[in-house]
Structure formats: C-alpha cells, structure tokens
Amino acid sequence: MKKKSILVFIIIVIGLILLFNSFNDKEVKENNEPFNKVEENNDKKENKAKLTLVGDFLFEQPFYDAKDAGDDINNYFKNVKQYFKDDDLSIGNMEVVIGNDDLKVSGTGFNFCAPSYIGDLVNTLDLQVLSTTNNHTFDRGIEGIKSTLNYFKNNTNIMTVGTYESVEDREKDRILDINGIKFGFLAYSYGTNITIPKEYRNLVGLFKNPDSKTITDNEKDTIKKEVSNLRSEVDVLIVIMHWGIEFTYSPNQEQKDMAKMLNELGVDIIMGSHSHSIEPIERIGDEHKTLVYYSMGNFVSADDDISRTGEEFDNAYQVGLLSTLNVTKEENNITIDNIKTEPIINYYDNNLRNFELIPLSSYTEEKETSHYRYKYNFNRNFIEKMYKDVIPEDFR
C-alpha cells in the first residue's frame, strides 16, 4: 500500500511538471510573437538621435588659480549640463593634455597640460566623443599623448579620436551605434605647436605636412583612405577639424578647400575649431550635402587678456557655440535637421573667480555687469551682435 502511494505521488509530480512546461512553452511562444513582429518591421521604423556639439575645452591657468583659492569648480558646468543629459550623442574637442604625476601642470605660455581632476570634471558632462588632435596635442610630447589617452580609456566611457596608441589602434574604426544609427568619427589638425618627430606622426591625425606646413598628396591620400573606409561602415560620418586662423570670424580658403574635399568623400558633418571665435555654419555640396561648422569657438577658456590680439577678439574669446541637431534614419535615408545654436558665455568675476558657463538665454544683467571683461565692452549687445553677424539666421 505504501509503495502504491509513492507511485501515485510520483505520477502526480511528473504530470504537474509536464503541465507546467507546456504552459511555460506556450507563454514563451506568446511573448516572443510580438517581439518577432517588431523585428520584422524594424527596417521600416524611424530611428532618431539628438546631438550636442561644442568647441574647444581649453583650460587655462586662471581656472586652476581659482580652484586653488577655494572655488568649487563643480559649479562650472551646472548651467549647461542639461544640454548633454537631454541628448543622445555629445561631441567636443579636448585642447589640453591630461597629465599624470610625471607631467608638469601648465596653463600658460601656449603650452597646456591639465591635472587629472580636469578630466574628472569634463567627464561629468556625459560626453560620448572627444577629439584629441589639435595644436596642443604634443605639448608634453609622446608621454602627453599617452597620458591623455590612458586617462579617458581607464576613467571614462568617452571615445577619443585623432590621437592613437599605435598604428593598429589608428586602424580601428571609431563607431557608435546610437538608437540604431551608426555614427563614425575621424579627426585631423593642421599641426602641433611642438613639431612631432617622424616616428610618432602616424599616431596623430594631421592634414598638413609638419615640415612643409602644406597639404601634400601624402596627407590627402591618408584622409581619403580613412574617410572612404569608414564611410562604408556607417550611416553618419563626422569629421572634427582643427583648422583655420586664430581670431577671425571667417573661414579661410584652406578651410573651404578641405571642406569641399571632405564633402566629395561623403562626410555628413564637419566640426571645426581653433579660431577661438565663432565662425559661420553652412551646408555645402551638390550630390551630397555636408553640414559645416567652420568654428565652434571656445567652449571652455580662461584667458582674460590675450597678448596676440585686441579688445574685439579678447571678448570673442569668451563666447563659444553650442549646437543641437536631430539625425533621423528612415530605411536608408539620413536626414539632419532642427539645427539650433546657443552662444555660451565663459563667465568669471572681477577677481578672476567663480567661473561658470552660462547660455546667453540665461545671462542676467547681474552676470553681465559683474563679468571681468564688462569694463572692456564685453556685454550682451556685443554678444548678440557678433552672434547675428556671424551665424546665419537658419541656424540661430
């Protein structure tokens, strides 16, 4: 009798197990059916991404001095953080070396090496991509390049482009998939303040020969190869260019020629920097359209009086351009639209303290009149006139 009871119990347990598995299979199947339908329609759905573009992160000595005097530098980005948190992809140019314990900090003499806490601060902005090639790339030699790359690689999720650990590293595509849209990135500079020895030149994206200071066939061939290889792998190709002339509101012929070449190679967006002032935005090309920002200006800066220029560009130095735009992918078509810009003021008070970035739309009279350069005609009227004179209405 006891054996029969055990047998019946075993049969009941087996039956329950089979019943449960049958129900579970049915549930999995039912749950999968809608998912599969979504997948079937995925090729037809619209994919969108919102981008935020800014210019140079150029940290200088007065900023470090303010921190050493007790200022809380975490306030610096408080007024602009929301732009970066509300988007899907943020891009800028890191124009200072991020140093380590062996590299001397410097924010003067056109030779820049930032302490690692600057990297920590930049990382609070939720950036995805930073160019690391510009005229300050070699300010601390090959060790500075390595230190900068190591910092971002080991302490952040920010992708760097433009300087590389090795030839093999340079050959790796810089691609991010954002909401089903593949973005590819390349970056080039006209050169570096300290000439790069030949053995290291292939670790830096350059569009000019460092010896002749001209654009030779060798540089053109490298760019054409890298752009063409990446073009076939991505939906949107973005090239970050450090080019042009400092302290000017207009692109020169070299910028226009390079933009034309990149357009013909199929580049979708060109982000320019180096002038320390904003320059125009335009769409160029016939068969293929390229959105060109000739210069975004300084996003970060801290020089109150530049020895190489006068009042006009000392003031322009304090204003950078932040641009947002939408990228839409529908089947194989890419649309770039809803392009907007906002001047960002680099604020510091009469004591060269309390640095913060302030959008023009939030620039109060109190901030305007207490800015260090207000006595030098840096005011709302100057900013608004410059903005309207330089940036076409379609992009304001």
C-alpha positions as CSV (number, residue, x, y, z in Angstrom):
1,M,0.0,0.0,0.0
2,K,2.8,2.3,0.9
3,K,4.6,1.6,-2.4
4,K,1.3,2.3,-4.4
5,S,1.0,5.7,-2.6
6,I,4.6,6.6,-3.5
7,L,4.0,5.6,-7.1
8,V,0.8,7.7,-7.3
9,F,2.7,10.6,-5.8
10,I,5.5,10.3,-8.4
11,I,2.9,10.1,-11.2
12,I,1.2,13.3,-10.0
13,V,4.5,15.1,-9.7
14,I,5.5,14.1,-13.2
15,G,2.1,15.2,-14.5
16,L,2.4,18.6,-12.8
17,I,5.9,19.1,-14.3
18,L,4.7,18.3,-17.8
19,L,1.7,20.6,-17.4
20,F,3.9,23.4,-16.1
21,N,6.4,23.0,-19.0
22,S,3.6,23.0,-21.5
23,F,2.2,26.2,-20.1
24,N,5.6,27.8,-19.9
25,D,6.4,26.9,-23.6
26,K,3.0,28.5,-24.6
27,E,3.8,31.6,-22.5
28,V,7.3,32.0,-24.1
29,K,5.9,31.5,-27.6
30,E,3.2,34.1,-26.9
31,N,5.7,36.5,-25.5
32,N,8.0,36.0,-28.5
33,E,5.4,36.5,-31.1
34,P,5.0,40.3,-30.7
35,F,8.8,40.7,-30.4
36,N,9.3,38.9,-33.6
37,K,6.8,41.1,-35.3
38,V,8.7,44.2,-34.1
39,E,11.8,42.8,-35.5
40,E,10.2,42.1,-38.9
41,N,9.1,45.8,-39.0
42,N,12.3,47.2,-37.6
43,D,13.8,48.0,-41.0
44,K,10.9,50.3,-41.7
45,K,10.8,52.2,-38.5
46,E,12.3,55.6,-37.9
47,N,15.5,55.9,-35.9
48,K,16.3,59.3,-34.3
49,A,19.2,60.7,-32.4
50,K,19.7,64.2,-30.9
51,L,23.3,65.6,-31.0
52,T,25.0,68.3,-29.0
53,L,28.2,69.8,-30.5
54,V,30.6,72.1,-28.7
55,G,34.1,73.5,-29.4
56,D,37.4,73.7,-27.6
57,F,37.9,72.6,-24.0
58,L,40.8,75.0,-23.3
59,F,41.5,75.0,-19.6
60,E,44.0,77.7,-18.6
61,Q,45.9,79.0,-15.5
62,P,43.2,81.4,-14.1
63,F,40.8,78.5,-13.8
64,Y,43.4,76.4,-11.8
65,D,44.2,79.5,-9.6
66,A,40.5,80.0,-8.8
67,K,40.3,76.3,-7.7
68,D,43.5,76.7,-5.6
69,A,41.9,79.8,-4.0
70,G,38.9,77.7,-2.8
71,D,36.4,77.9,-5.6
72,D,34.2,74.8,-6.2
73,I,34.9,74.0,-9.8
74,N,31.9,71.6,-9.9
75,N,29.8,74.7,-10.4
76,Y,31.4,75.4,-13.7
77,F,29.2,73.2,-15.9
78,K,26.0,73.5,-13.8
79,N,24.1,75.7,-16.3
80,V,24.9,73.6,-19.4
81,K,24.7,70.1,-18.1
82,Q,21.1,69.7,-19.1
83,Y,22.0,70.0,-22.8
84,F,24.2,67.0,-22.6
85,K,21.8,64.9,-20.5
86,D,18.9,65.6,-22.8
87,D,20.7,64.3,-25.9
88,D,21.9,61.0,-27.3
89,L,25.4,62.0,-28.5
90,S,27.7,64.8,-27.4
91,I,31.0,65.8,-29.1
92,G,33.8,68.3,-28.4
93,N,37.5,69.0,-28.8
94,M,39.8,68.4,-25.8
95,E,42.5,71.0,-26.4
96,V,44.7,70.3,-23.4
97,V,46.8,67.3,-22.5
98,I,45.5,65.4,-19.4
99,G,48.6,64.8,-17.4
100,N,49.8,62.4,-14.8
101,D,52.1,62.5,-11.8
102,D,55.1,62.7,-14.0
103,L,53.9,65.6,-16.2
104,K,54.1,69.2,-15.1
105,V,50.8,71.1,-15.0
106,S,50.7,74.2,-17.1
107,G,48.0,76.7,-18.2
108,T,50.2,79.5,-19.6
109,G,52.7,80.2,-22.4
110,F,50.6,78.4,-25.0
111,N,51.7,75.1,-23.5
112,F,48.9,73.3,-21.8
113,C,48.8,70.3,-19.5
114,A,45.9,69.8,-17.2
115,P,45.8,67.9,-13.9
116,S,43.7,64.7,-13.9
117,Y,40.9,66.4,-12.0
118,I,40.1,68.4,-15.2
119,G,39.4,65.0,-16.8
120,D,37.1,64.2,-13.9
121,L,35.3,67.5,-14.4
122,V,34.9,67.0,-18.1
123,N,33.6,63.5,-17.5
124,T,30.6,64.9,-15.5
125,L,29.1,66.3,-18.8
126,D,28.0,62.9,-20.2
127,L,30.1,63.3,-23.4
128,Q,30.5,60.4,-25.8
129,V,33.3,61.6,-28.1
130,L,36.2,64.0,-27.8
131,S,38.8,64.8,-30.5
132,T,42.3,64.9,-29.0
133,T,44.2,66.2,-32.1
134,N,44.9,69.9,-32.2
135,N,47.9,72.3,-31.9
136,H,48.4,71.4,-28.2
137,T,48.4,67.7,-28.7
138,F,52.2,67.4,-28.5
139,D,52.7,70.0,-25.7
140,R,54.0,67.2,-23.4
141,G,55.5,65.0,-26.2
142,I,54.5,61.4,-26.7
143,E,54.0,61.0,-23.0
144,G,51.3,63.6,-23.1
145,I,49.5,61.8,-25.8
146,K,49.7,58.5,-23.9
147,S,48.7,60.1,-20.6
148,T,45.6,61.7,-22.2
149,L,44.5,58.5,-24.0
150,N,45.1,56.4,-20.9
151,Y,43.1,58.8,-18.8
152,F,40.0,58.7,-21.0
153,K,40.3,54.9,-21.6
154,N,40.7,54.0,-18.0
155,N,38.4,56.5,-16.2
156,T,35.6,57.3,-18.6
157,N,33.3,55.9,-21.3
158,I,34.3,58.7,-23.7
159,M,35.6,57.7,-27.1
160,T,38.7,59.6,-28.2
161,V,39.7,60.2,-31.9
162,G,42.5,61.9,-33.6
163,T,45.4,60.6,-31.5
164,Y,46.3,56.9,-31.2
165,E,48.2,54.5,-29.0
166,S,49.7,52.7,-32.1
167,V,49.2,52.2,-35.8
168,E,46.9,49.3,-35.1
169,D,44.9,51.5,-32.8
170,R,44.5,54.1,-35.6
171,E,43.2,51.4,-37.9
172,K,40.3,50.6,-35.6
173,D,37.1,52.3,-36.6
174,R,35.6,54.8,-34.2
175,I,31.9,53.9,-34.5
176,L,29.0,54.4,-32.1
177,D,25.5,52.9,-32.6
178,I,23.1,55.4,-31.2
179,N,19.4,54.4,-31.4
180,G,20.1,52.2,-34.4
181,I,22.1,54.8,-36.3
182,K,25.8,54.1,-36.8
183,F,28.0,57.2,-36.3
184,G,31.6,57.2,-37.4
185,F,34.3,59.6,-36.3
186,L,37.6,60.9,-37.6
187,A,39.7,64.0,-36.5
188,Y,42.6,66.0,-38.0
189,S,44.6,69.0,-37.1
190,Y,46.7,71.5,-39.2
191,G,49.6,70.7,-36.9
192,T,51.1,71.0,-33.4
193,N,52.9,73.8,-31.7
194,I,55.8,71.4,-31.0
195,T,56.8,69.6,-34.2
196,I,56.1,65.9,-33.9
197,P,59.1,63.6,-34.7
198,K,58.6,61.5,-37.7
199,E,58.4,58.2,-35.7
200,Y,55.3,59.5,-34.0
201,R,53.4,61.2,-36.8
202,N,51.3,58.3,-37.7
203,L,49.8,58.4,-34.2
204,V,48.3,61.8,-34.8
205,G,45.6,62.8,-37.4
206,L,47.2,65.7,-39.4
207,F,46.0,67.2,-42.7
208,K,49.3,69.2,-43.2
209,N,52.9,68.0,-43.5
210,P,54.6,69.1,-40.3
211,D,57.8,70.0,-42.1
212,S,56.5,72.0,-45.1
213,K,53.4,73.2,-43.3
214,T,51.4,72.5,-46.5
215,I,48.8,70.0,-47.5
216,T,50.6,67.4,-49.6
217,D,49.4,64.4,-51.5
218,N,50.5,62.1,-48.7
219,E,48.1,63.7,-46.2
220,K,45.3,63.9,-48.8
221,D,45.8,60.2,-49.6
222,T,45.7,59.2,-45.9
223,I,42.5,61.2,-45.3
224,K,40.8,59.8,-48.5
225,K,41.7,56.3,-47.4
226,E,40.4,56.7,-43.8
227,V,37.3,58.5,-44.8
228,S,36.4,56.1,-47.6
229,N,37.0,53.0,-45.4
230,L,34.8,54.4,-42.6
231,R,32.1,55.8,-45.0
232,S,31.1,52.3,-46.0
233,E,30.6,51.2,-42.4
234,V,28.4,54.0,-41.0
235,D,25.2,55.9,-41.6
236,V,26.6,59.3,-40.5
237,L,30.2,60.3,-40.8
238,I,31.5,63.1,-38.6
239,V,35.0,64.7,-39.1
240,I,36.4,67.0,-36.5
241,M,38.8,69.6,-38.0
242,H,41.3,71.8,-36.1
243,W,42.0,74.4,-38.8
244,G,41.9,78.0,-40.0
245,I,43.3,81.2,-38.5
246,E,43.1,82.3,-34.9
247,F,41.0,85.4,-34.0
248,T,38.8,85.7,-37.1
249,Y,35.1,85.3,-37.8
250,S,35.5,83.9,-41.3
251,P,36.9,80.7,-42.7
252,N,39.9,81.0,-45.0
253,Q,40.3,79.4,-48.4
254,E,42.2,76.4,-46.9
255,Q,39.2,75.6,-44.7
256,K,36.8,75.8,-47.7
257,D,39.0,73.6,-49.8
258,M,39.3,71.0,-47.1
259,A,35.5,71.1,-46.5
260,K,34.9,70.6,-50.3
261,M,37.2,67.6,-50.3
262,L,35.5,66.0,-47.3
263,N,32.1,66.7,-48.8
264,E,33.1,64.9,-52.0
265,L,34.3,62.0,-49.9
266,G,30.8,61.7,-48.4
267,V,31.3,63.3,-44.9
268,D,28.0,64.3,-43.3
269,I,29.1,66.8,-40.6
270,I,32.3,68.8,-40.2
271,M,33.0,70.2,-36.7
272,G,35.7,73.0,-36.9
273,S,37.7,74.6,-34.2
274,H,40.9,76.6,-33.5
275,S,39.9,80.2,-34.2
276,H,38.9,80.9,-30.5
277,S,35.9,82.7,-32.0
278,I,32.8,81.5,-33.7
279,E,32.6,81.2,-37.5
280,P,29.7,80.6,-39.9
281,I,27.7,77.4,-40.4
282,E,26.6,76.3,-43.9
283,R,25.5,73.3,-45.9
284,I,27.8,72.6,-48.9
285,G,27.8,70.1,-51.8
286,D,25.6,69.2,-54.8
287,E,25.1,65.4,-54.9
288,H,25.9,65.0,-51.2
289,K,25.2,67.6,-48.6
290,T,27.6,68.3,-45.7
291,L,26.8,70.4,-42.7
292,V,29.9,72.5,-41.9
293,Y,30.6,74.3,-38.6
294,Y,33.7,76.3,-39.6
295,S,34.5,77.0,-35.9
296,M,32.5,76.4,-32.7
297,G,34.8,78.8,-30.8
298,N,35.9,78.1,-27.2
299,F,33.5,76.1,-25.1
300,V,36.0,76.4,-22.2
301,S,38.6,79.1,-21.8
302,A,40.1,81.2,-19.0
303,D,42.3,83.9,-20.5
304,D,41.2,87.4,-19.7
305,D,43.6,89.2,-22.0
306,I,45.3,87.6,-25.0
307,S,48.6,89.2,-25.9
308,R,48.2,88.4,-29.6
309,T,45.0,90.3,-30.3
310,G,43.0,93.3,-29.3
311,E,39.7,94.0,-27.4
312,E,37.4,92.6,-30.1
313,F,38.8,89.1,-30.0
314,D,39.6,89.2,-26.4
315,N,35.9,89.5,-26.0
316,A,35.0,87.0,-28.7
317,Y,37.3,84.5,-26.9
318,Q,34.8,84.4,-24.1
319,V,31.9,83.0,-26.2
320,G,31.5,79.6,-27.7
321,L,28.8,78.0,-29.8
322,L,26.7,75.1,-28.6
323,S,24.7,73.4,-31.3
324,T,21.9,70.8,-31.1
325,L,20.5,68.9,-34.1
326,N,18.5,65.9,-34.9
327,V,19.6,63.0,-37.1
328,T,16.9,60.7,-38.5
329,K,17.4,57.4,-40.3
330,E,14.4,56.0,-42.3
331,E,15.3,52.9,-44.2
332,N,18.5,54.0,-46.0
333,N,17.8,57.7,-45.9
334,I,19.5,60.1,-43.4
335,T,18.1,63.5,-42.5
336,I,19.9,66.1,-40.5
337,D,17.6,68.9,-39.3
338,N,16.3,71.0,-36.5
339,I,19.7,72.7,-36.2
340,K,19.9,75.2,-33.4
341,T,22.7,77.1,-31.8
342,E,23.1,78.9,-28.5
343,P,26.0,81.2,-27.5
344,I,27.7,80.1,-24.3
345,I,29.4,82.7,-22.2
346,N,32.5,81.9,-20.2
347,Y,31.8,83.9,-17.0
348,Y,34.3,84.9,-14.3
349,D,34.0,87.9,-11.9
350,N,36.2,90.9,-11.3
351,N,38.6,88.9,-9.2
352,L,39.0,86.2,-11.8
353,R,37.0,83.8,-9.7
354,N,33.7,81.9,-9.8
355,F,34.0,80.5,-13.3
356,E,30.8,79.2,-14.9
357,L,29.4,78.6,-18.3
358,I,26.2,80.5,-19.0
359,P,23.9,80.2,-22.0
360,L,23.0,83.6,-23.5
361,S,19.4,82.9,-22.8
362,S,20.2,82.8,-19.1
363,Y,22.7,85.6,-19.0
364,T,21.3,88.0,-16.4
365,E,22.1,91.7,-16.1
366,E,23.9,90.9,-12.8
367,K,26.2,88.4,-14.5
368,E,26.7,90.7,-17.5
369,T,27.8,93.7,-15.4
370,S,29.9,91.7,-13.0
371,H,31.9,89.9,-15.7
372,Y,35.6,90.7,-15.5
373,R,35.6,92.0,-19.1
374,Y,32.4,94.1,-18.8
375,K,34.6,97.2,-18.4
376,Y,36.2,96.3,-21.8
377,N,32.8,96.4,-23.6
378,F,32.1,92.7,-23.2
379,N,28.3,92.9,-22.8
380,R,25.0,91.5,-24.1
381,N,25.0,93.9,-27.0
382,F,28.4,92.7,-28.2
383,I,27.5,89.1,-27.9
384,E,24.2,89.4,-29.7
385,K,25.6,91.4,-32.5
386,M,28.5,89.0,-33.0
387,Y,26.1,86.1,-33.0
388,K,23.8,87.6,-35.5
389,D,26.6,88.9,-37.8
390,V,28.4,85.5,-37.9
391,I,25.8,82.8,-37.7
392,P,23.2,82.6,-40.5
393,E,19.6,83.0,-39.4
394,D,18.7,79.5,-40.5
395,F,21.0,78.1,-37.7
396,R,20.1,80.5,-34.9
